[in-house]
Amino acid sequence: MQNFDFYLVICLTVVMFSFQCEGYPKASLTLKSDRNTVYIGDTITLQCCSELSFTDWTYHFYKGDEGSSSSLIKVTSEHSYTIKSVNQSDSGVYICDAYRHIPPRVLLPSSPFNLIVQGNPKVTLMLKSGRNTVYIGDTVTLECSIDGVFTYWTYHFYRGGEGSWKSPIKEASGHSYTIKSVDQSDSGVYCCYASRVRSSQVSYQSNPVNLTVQERTVKLEIKSRYASGPIFEGGHVSLHCCVDGDPVGWTFELHKRGDRSSYKAEMNSTFTISPVTLSDRGEYWCRAGKGDLYSRTSGPVQLDVSVDCSTENGIKLGISGLVLIILLILVSEYFWVRIYASRSN
């Protein structure tokens, strides 16, 4: 009978406590962060809050599920719990509650908050260029992008295979590395990684980017009014210096074989000769340059200039007519002299 009375008292106590707890507010545990993903080395803050405006709370933070598996990790008058430089061992379920000495005395345990700490962030290296092919003299930019939203990172760019990260070619707070006026010596494999300022945290190594710098090839083309056929004296002809990659800010040179005085340099790749004369006949070649940097020379192109047949025939006809007129004048003078001489006798 005594055992029955004891169990009855225990049951009544539990029921009464349950009814009392139903009137207490519940704590809310949230992560104070500007992003959802947490990485190794981050500093995070868990906040235990309630809708009540009461003060003088004592907050309890637990790690683990409710019950015997949870462990008290902090008791504080502040409603927040901060972990500096989190590690993956900090991953897990967190709960909080709070107590006061005066009513309302209790904040019931919050819903479990599952904290997941990701491994080191990944970085991606890419070549920022308007085209896939890179030529000598181009300006190229390599961009090292880190996954997520990160601040206070230093980016390390290096060249070569595994192990080359020990001697980076550039360290910067910016995530880009620019090479102005690349040369073929800049060809090679590039990688990058990021390290946290004032921390031992580093990202994974990026993907390799193979930079291949090609030499510009040059071709000289002759363009005239007629797509095909001879170029006549007095006409119009253009010589176009075609250079790979459409270089910006380059100077184009036109040369005539064996004639230094024919050298021309223009910002435009097209050279115009108008009107064309027979003295413009010859072999031409071109090249492009920027500062001390020059492209290869083009292959030689022969410019042939012909005399217009219609003009030549007109000249011949005019000369023939002039000769005929002179002959007529001479013949008529001869006859007049004979007539005058016969009348005198």
ZABA-585887 format. One line per field, with one value per residue (C-alpha): x, y, z; chain. Coordinates in nm, 4 decimals, m for minus. Each point is the difference from the previous one (the first is absolute). Layout:
REM ZABA-585887
east X | ...;
north Y | ...;
up Z | ...;
c A | ...;
REM end
This chain:
REM ZABA-585887
east 0.0000 | 0.2854 | 0.1601 | m0.3289 | m0.0234 | 0.3598 | m0.0592 | m0.3243 | 0.1832 | 0.2679 | m0.2597 | m0.1948 | 0.3226 | 0.0916 | m0.3504 | m0.0019 | 0.3441 | m0.1187 | m0.2985 | 0.2287 | 0.2467 | m0.2707 | m0.0245 | 0.3755 | 0.1432 | 0.2427 | 0.3531 | 0.1084 | 0.3551 | 0.1303 | 0.3316 | 0.1135 | 0.1707 | m0.0218 | 0.0012 | m0.1417 | 0.3176 | 0.2622 | 0.3602 | 0.2993 | 0.1607 | m0.3167 | m0.1107 | m0.3658 | m0.2491 | m0.3057 | m0.2726 | m0.2559 | m0.3037 | m0.3627 | m0.2943 | m0.0075 | 0.1619 | 0.1029 | 0.3587 | 0.2178 | m0.0033 | 0.2696 | 0.0548 | 0.1092 | 0.1478 | 0.0150 | 0.1535 | m0.1829 | m0.3625 | m0.2317 | 0.0534 | 0.3021 | 0.2020 | 0.0082 | 0.2765 | 0.0016 | 0.2673 | m0.0656 | m0.1946 | m0.0129 | m0.2025 | 0.0492 | m0.2475 | 0.2750 | 0.2672 | 0.2990 | 0.2367 | 0.3173 | 0.1653 | m0.2444 | 0.1124 | m0.1938 | m0.0053 | m0.2314 | m0.2650 | m0.3052 | m0.3319 | m0.0245 | m0.2792 | m0.0517 | m0.2304 | m0.0109 | m0.0999 | m0.0877 | m0.0410 | m0.3325 | m0.2973 | m0.0023 | 0.2744 | 0.0561 | 0.0660 | m0.0726 | 0.2722 | 0.0244 | m0.0444 | 0.3261 | 0.2281 | 0.2218 | 0.3374 | 0.1925 | 0.3591 | 0.1206 | 0.3591 | 0.2425 | m0.1569 | 0.0714 | 0.1430 | m0.0374 | 0.2573 | m0.1134 | 0.1489 | m0.1875 | 0.0355 | m0.2233 | 0.1125 | 0.1394 | 0.3299 | 0.2613 | 0.2581 | 0.3278 | m0.0685 | m0.3439 | m0.0929 | m0.1403 | m0.1511 | m0.0189 | m0.2830 | 0.0036 | m0.3573 | m0.0800 | m0.3296 | m0.2382 | 0.0265 | 0.3377 | 0.1979 | 0.3547 | 0.1563 | 0.3325 | 0.0208 | 0.3157 | 0.0756 | 0.2744 | 0.1290 | 0.0895 | m0.1176 | m0.0306 | 0.2207 | 0.0402 | m0.2318 | 0.3001 | 0.1312 | m0.3009 | 0.0407 | m0.2507 | m0.1734 | m0.2848 | m0.3210 | m0.1603 | m0.1058 | 0.1532 | 0.3458 | 0.0611 | 0.2820 | 0.0417 | 0.1371 | 0.0520 | 0.2829 | 0.0521 | 0.2145 | m0.3225 | m0.1438 | m0.0465 | m0.2278 | m0.1389 | m0.1774 | m0.1153 | m0.1148 | m0.1245 | 0.1068 | m0.1852 | 0.1582 | 0.1287 | m0.1037 | 0.1456 | m0.3008 | 0.0707 | m0.2187 | 0.0483 | 0.2225 | m0.1831 | m0.0360 | 0.2998 | m0.0302 | 0.2265 | 0.0948 | 0.1283 | 0.1297 | 0.0171 | 0.2017 | m0.2018 | m0.0030 | m0.0256 | m0.1375 | 0.0024 | m0.2967 | m0.0469 | m0.3487 | m0.1018 | m0.3179 | m0.0034 | 0.0098 | 0.2084 | 0.1853 | 0.2774 | 0.0467 | 0.0195 | 0.1997 | m0.2050 | m0.2240 | m0.0461 | 0.1577 | 0.0051 | 0.2503 | m0.1462 | 0.2354 | m0.1923 | 0.1314 | m0.1343 | m0.1977 | m0.0934 | 0.2581 | m0.1098 | 0.2455 | 0.2463 | 0.1722 | 0.0007 | 0.2971 | 0.0071 | 0.3288 | 0.0971 | 0.2836 | 0.3162 | m0.1524 | 0.0451 | m0.1815 | m0.3224 | m0.0152 | m0.3342 | m0.1284 | m0.3645 | m0.2414 | m0.2334 | 0.0770 | m0.1046 | 0.2350 | m0.1461 | 0.1829 | m0.1928 | 0.0585 | 0.2153 | 0.2977 | 0.2424 | 0.2627 | m0.2160 | 0.0781 | 0.1973 | 0.0050 | m0.1593 | m0.0063 | m0.1343 | 0.0204 | m0.1558 | 0.1697 | m0.0656 | 0.2924 | 0.2962 | m0.2256 | m0.0482 | m0.1920 | 0.1428 | 0.0270 | m0.2538 | 0.0870 | 0.0863 | m0.2818 | 0.0628 | m0.1847 | m0.0280 | m0.1212 | m0.1061 | m0.0594 | m0.3674 | m0.0440 | m0.2648 | 0.2325 | 0.2905 | m0.2080 | m0.1211 | 0.3542 | 0.1059 | m0.2981 | 0.0781 | 0.3627 | m0.0999 | m0.2430 | 0.2636 | 0.2498 | m0.2613 | m0.0774 | 0.3705 | 0.0370 | m0.2983 | 0.1460 | 0.3363 | m0.1586 | m0.2195 | 0.2998 | 0.1918 | m0.2755 | m0.0362 | 0.3723 | m0.0162 | m0.2962 | 0.1657 | 0.3236 | m0.1802 | m0.1849 | 0.3252 | 0.1536;
north 0.0000 | 0.2363 | m0.0672 | 0.0842 | 0.3300 | 0.0845 | m0.0623 | 0.1993 | 0.3007 | m0.0231 | m0.0154 | 0.2953 | 0.2031 | m0.0705 | 0.0857 | 0.3246 | 0.0948 | m0.0711 | 0.2294 | 0.2704 | m0.0338 | 0.0483 | 0.3618 | 0.0719 | 0.1546 | m0.1950 | 0.1090 | 0.0462 | m0.0867 | 0.1584 | 0.0437 | 0.3601 | 0.0019 | 0.1712 | m0.3348 | m0.3457 | m0.2034 | m0.0139 | m0.0895 | m0.1034 | 0.3079 | 0.2096 | 0.1757 | m0.0725 | 0.1176 | m0.1916 | 0.2220 | m0.1168 | 0.2273 | 0.0252 | 0.2195 | 0.1254 | 0.3293 | m0.1111 | 0.0320 | m0.1744 | m0.3308 | m0.2606 | m0.1844 | m0.3619 | m0.1303 | m0.3755 | m0.2138 | m0.3174 | m0.1099 | 0.0490 | m0.2599 | m0.1737 | 0.0437 | 0.3820 | 0.1741 | 0.3487 | 0.2065 | 0.3511 | 0.1879 | 0.3742 | 0.3129 | 0.0842 | m0.1437 | m0.1031 | m0.2673 | 0.0641 | m0.2580 | 0.1465 | m0.1834 | m0.2903 | m0.3448 | m0.2935 | m0.1466 | 0.2920 | m0.1398 | m0.1375 | 0.0813 | 0.2977 | 0.0916 | 0.2851 | 0.0960 | 0.2688 | 0.0550 | 0.2971 | 0.0435 | 0.1771 | m0.0899 | m0.0854 | m0.2307 | m0.2290 | 0.0117 | m0.3513 | m0.1714 | 0.1203 | m0.2145 | m0.1742 | 0.1995 | m0.2131 | 0.1656 | m0.1384 | 0.1156 | m0.0489 | m0.0819 | 0.2488 | 0.2049 | m0.0736 | 0.2536 | 0.0183 | 0.1535 | 0.1274 | 0.2006 | 0.3244 | 0.0759 | 0.1032 | m0.2989 | m0.3483 | 0.0579 | 0.2243 | 0.1717 | 0.1756 | 0.3546 | m0.0738 | 0.0963 | m0.2974 | m0.0277 | m0.3121 | 0.0068 | m0.2122 | m0.0343 | m0.1531 | m0.1793 | 0.1912 | 0.3492 | 0.0559 | 0.2933 | 0.0491 | m0.2553 | 0.0245 | m0.1544 | m0.1757 | m0.0508 | m0.2352 | m0.1623 | m0.3627 | m0.3367 | m0.1476 | 0.1621 | 0.3312 | 0.1685 | 0.0464 | 0.2724 | 0.1987 | 0.2567 | 0.2339 | 0.0423 | 0.2495 | 0.0823 | 0.0256 | m0.3164 | 0.0803 | m0.0139 | 0.2002 | m0.0491 | 0.2957 | m0.0657 | m0.3752 | m0.1759 | m0.3658 | m0.0276 | 0.0552 | m0.3272 | m0.2691 | m0.1455 | 0.2363 | m0.0772 | 0.1910 | m0.0440 | 0.2297 | 0.0409 | 0.1690 | 0.3150 | m0.0560 | m0.3651 | m0.3337 | m0.0784 | m0.0557 | m0.1007 | m0.2964 | 0.0418 | 0.1252 | m0.1715 | 0.0480 | 0.2438 | m0.0566 | 0.3333 | m0.0333 | 0.3174 | m0.0223 | 0.2092 | 0.2233 | m0.0975 | 0.2743 | m0.0048 | 0.2808 | 0.0158 | 0.2185 | 0.1354 | 0.1950 | 0.1095 | m0.3220 | m0.3167 | m0.1719 | 0.1212 | 0.2485 | 0.3309 | 0.2855 | 0.3164 | 0.2863 | m0.2309 | m0.0575 | m0.2809 | m0.0892 | m0.2192 | m0.1530 | m0.1301 | m0.2809 | m0.0848 | m0.2754 | 0.1131 | 0.3442 | 0.1813 | 0.3282 | 0.2879 | m0.1579 | 0.1771 | m0.1606 | 0.0324 | m0.0382 | m0.0560 | m0.0269 | m0.2306 | 0.1884 | 0.3443 | 0.1471 | 0.3168 | m0.1988 | m0.0764 | 0.0973 | m0.0348 | 0.0506 | m0.0894 | m0.1298 | m0.3398 | 0.1073 | 0.1941 | 0.1745 | 0.0935 | 0.2373 | 0.0602 | m0.3007 | 0.0605 | m0.2300 | 0.0945 | m0.1688 | m0.3384 | m0.2240 | m0.2445 | 0.1079 | m0.1401 | 0.1197 | m0.0506 | 0.1367 | 0.1407 | 0.1424 | 0.1653 | m0.2358 | m0.2946 | m0.1041 | m0.2716 | m0.2206 | 0.1495 | m0.1026 | m0.1924 | 0.2127 | 0.1063 | 0.1169 | 0.3110 | 0.0116 | 0.3158 | m0.0092 | 0.2748 | 0.0365 | m0.1326 | 0.2567 | 0.2819 | m0.1538 | m0.0380 | 0.3575 | 0.1243 | m0.2054 | 0.1268 | 0.3587 | m0.0369 | m0.1576 | 0.2827 | 0.2589 | m0.1666 | m0.0121 | 0.3685 | 0.0844 | m0.2067 | 0.1709 | 0.3379 | m0.0968 | m0.1427 | 0.3058 | 0.2295 | m0.2072 | 0.0355 | 0.3722 | 0.0448 | m0.1875 | 0.2029 | 0.3254 | m0.1028 | m0.0967 | 0.3361 | 0.1878 | m0.1712;
up 0.0000 | 0.0811 | m0.3423 | m0.1691 | 0.1872 | m0.0994 | m0.3715 | 0.0175 | 0.1433 | m0.2717 | m0.2771 | 0.1383 | 0.0255 | m0.3660 | m0.1192 | 0.1972 | m0.1352 | m0.3554 | 0.0446 | 0.1366 | m0.2883 | m0.2569 | 0.1085 | m0.0354 | m0.3205 | m0.2155 | m0.0854 | m0.3601 | m0.1092 | m0.3221 | m0.1795 | m0.0378 | m0.3400 | m0.3377 | m0.1782 | 0.0510 | m0.0496 | 0.2771 | m0.0850 | 0.2061 | 0.1548 | 0.0086 | 0.3164 | 0.0713 | 0.2611 | 0.1218 | 0.1434 | 0.2546 | m0.0203 | 0.1084 | m0.0804 | 0.3597 | 0.0904 | 0.3498 | 0.1187 | 0.2604 | m0.1840 | 0.0465 | m0.3284 | m0.0366 | m0.3222 | m0.0621 | m0.2682 | m0.0918 | m0.0129 | 0.2928 | 0.2665 | 0.1396 | m0.3216 | 0.0316 | 0.1914 | 0.1471 | m0.1775 | 0.1305 | 0.2678 | m0.0527 | 0.0573 | m0.3686 | m0.2472 | m0.2429 | m0.0252 | m0.2303 | m0.1437 | m0.1448 | m0.2886 | m0.0172 | m0.0996 | m0.1365 | 0.3527 | 0.0913 | m0.2321 | 0.1766 | 0.1672 | 0.2385 | 0.2448 | 0.2444 | 0.2858 | 0.2694 | 0.3644 | 0.2214 | 0.3769 | m0.0456 | m0.2209 | m0.2767 | 0.1195 | m0.2971 | m0.3742 | m0.1186 | m0.2071 | m0.3580 | m0.3034 | m0.0971 | m0.2290 | m0.2244 | m0.0641 | m0.2979 | m0.0458 | m0.3555 | m0.0919 | m0.1505 | m0.2805 | m0.3626 | m0.2425 | m0.3759 | m0.2335 | m0.3368 | m0.2845 | m0.0566 | m0.3670 | m0.2858 | m0.2038 | 0.0491 | m0.1829 | 0.1628 | m0.2200 | 0.0688 | 0.1203 | 0.1451 | 0.3564 | 0.1917 | 0.3476 | 0.2163 | 0.2557 | 0.3168 | 0.1298 | 0.3377 | 0.0590 | 0.2236 | 0.1486 | 0.1647 | 0.1319 | 0.1280 | m0.2335 | m0.1795 | m0.3456 | m0.1135 | m0.3680 | m0.1057 | m0.3135 | m0.0509 | 0.1279 | 0.3471 | 0.2619 | m0.1818 | 0.2505 | 0.2289 | m0.2314 | m0.1242 | m0.2740 | 0.1651 | 0.3358 | 0.0173 | 0.1803 | m0.3430 | m0.1758 | m0.3419 | m0.1568 | m0.3196 | m0.2484 | m0.2329 | m0.3481 | 0.0372 | m0.1746 | m0.0850 | 0.3134 | 0.1990 | m0.1321 | 0.2622 | 0.2688 | 0.2643 | 0.3300 | 0.3058 | 0.3582 | 0.2773 | 0.3615 | 0.2826 | 0.1446 | 0.3560 | m0.0169 | m0.1007 | m0.2192 | m0.3675 | m0.2896 | m0.2244 | m0.3029 | m0.3079 | m0.3321 | m0.2335 | m0.2913 | m0.2980 | m0.1572 | m0.3556 | m0.1641 | m0.3773 | m0.2408 | m0.2286 | m0.3669 | m0.2625 | m0.3528 | m0.2582 | m0.2365 | m0.3108 | m0.0562 | m0.3070 | m0.1711 | m0.1913 | 0.2096 | m0.2639 | m0.3005 | m0.0659 | 0.1830 | m0.2467 | 0.0257 | 0.1406 | 0.2003 | 0.3738 | 0.2040 | 0.3738 | 0.1808 | 0.3184 | 0.2721 | 0.1756 | 0.3512 | 0.2297 | 0.3013 | m0.1328 | 0.2178 | 0.1551 | 0.0224 | m0.2430 | m0.2913 | m0.3445 | m0.2323 | m0.3798 | m0.1801 | m0.3668 | m0.0780 | m0.0929 | 0.0607 | 0.3468 | m0.0942 | m0.0403 | 0.3771 | 0.1546 | 0.3580 | 0.0909 | 0.2796 | m0.2683 | m0.1482 | m0.3510 | m0.2297 | m0.3057 | m0.3222 | m0.2236 | m0.2792 | m0.0799 | m0.2260 | m0.1742 | 0.2609 | 0.2674 | m0.1501 | 0.2289 | 0.2905 | 0.3306 | 0.3547 | 0.3353 | 0.3763 | 0.3199 | 0.3079 | 0.3439 | 0.1761 | m0.0277 | m0.0851 | m0.3628 | m0.1764 | m0.2670 | m0.3483 | m0.2582 | m0.3106 | m0.3050 | m0.2324 | m0.3567 | m0.1168 | m0.3795 | m0.1698 | m0.3673 | m0.2507 | m0.0900 | m0.3558 | m0.0846 | 0.1012 | m0.1884 | m0.3166 | 0.0308 | 0.0294 | m0.3034 | m0.2005 | 0.0952 | m0.1005 | m0.3331 | m0.0704 | 0.0829 | m0.2355 | m0.2738 | 0.0378 | m0.0176 | m0.3160 | m0.1582 | 0.0829 | m0.1496 | m0.3154 | m0.0478 | 0.0425 | m0.2549 | m0.2580 | 0.0652 | m0.0513 | m0.3323 | m0.1201 | 0.0954 | m0.1774 | m0.3256 | m0.0142 | 0.0473 | m0.3060;
c A | A | A | A | A | A | A | A | A | A | A | A | A | A | A | A | A | A | A | A | A | A | A | A | A | A | A | A | A | A | A | A | A | A | A | A | A | A | A | A | A | A | A | A | A | A | A | A | A | A | A | A | A | A | A | A | A | A | A | A | A | A | A | A | A | A | A | A | A | A | A | A | A | A | A | A | A | A | A | A | A | A | A | A | A | A | A | A | A | A | A | A | A | A | A | A | A | A | A | A | A | A | A | A | A | A | A | A | A | A | A | A | A | A | A | A | A | A | A | A | A | A | A | A | A | A | A | A | A | A | A | A | A | A | A | A | A | A | A | A | A | A | A | A | A | A | A | A | A | A | A | A | A | A | A | A | A | A | A | A | A | A | A | A | A | A | A | A | A | A | A | A | A | A | A | A | A | A | A | A | A | A | A | A | A | A | A | A | A | A | A | A | A | A | A | A | A | A | A | A | A | A | A | A | A | A | A | A | A | A | A | A | A | A | A | A | A | A | A | A | A | A | A | A | A | A | A | A | A | A | A | A | A | A | A | A | A | A | A | A | A | A | A | A | A | A | A | A | A | A | A | A | A | A | A | A | A | A | A | A | A | A | A | A | A | A | A | A | A | A | A | A | A | A | A | A | A | A | A | A | A | A | A | A | A | A | A | A | A | A | A | A | A | A | A | A | A | A | A | A | A | A | A | A | A | A | A | A | A | A | A | A | A | A | A | A | A | A | A | A | A | A | A | A | A | A | A | A | A | A | A | A | A | A | A | A | A | A | A | A | A | A | A | A | A;
REM end
